[in-house]
Amino acid sequence: MMLIINAIICSLIVLRLALFVRTGRHRIFISICAYLITVAAGIEVILTVYGVATAPSYAEIFLKATLCIAIFQARGNVAHLLQPNSRLVTSVKEQNGKFGQSIPPRHQDGRCGKAIPPRPKYLGPTTSKLKTKHR
């Protein structure tokens, strides 16, 4: 029974990664990682079909199921699994400002220190007199 569950989970991983269509830029390290995950999961399925695989433990099934869920959450994009979560980084920065030592903001020219307020947008020519309707 555990062999069948393992084969189903690995085949889901293989299908999801094999059917992913890349839309962004190509990064070789991410591609190699996705390829290795696909090959490893595919070998598990092939070994199970030919009867060579041994029964996996519950921990191994749990890890593969967790990886499968993460891959489906990322819609097959391994880059989303390997990059840090931007929302998490933002919340850590906010917490540092509230509860711990505040990190000084970094300006575009690389300096740290007192924050410079942004320049106001140009709103066009202004008139000194208010225009009112006369009846």
Sequence and secondary structure as in RCSB ss.txt:
>XXXX:A:sequence
MMLIINAIICSLIVLRLALFVRTGRHRIFISICAYLITVAAGIEVILTVYGVATAPSYAEIFLKATLCIAIFQAR
GNVAHLLQPNSRLVTSVKEQNGKFGQSIPPRHQDGRCGKAIPPRPKYLGPTTSKLKTKHR
>XXXX:A:secstr
 HHHHHHHHHHHHHHHHHT    S   HHHHHHHHHHHHHHHHHHHHHHTT      HHHHHHHHHHHHHHHHTT
T HHHHHS  HHHHHHHHHHHHHHS     B TTS BSS             SS      
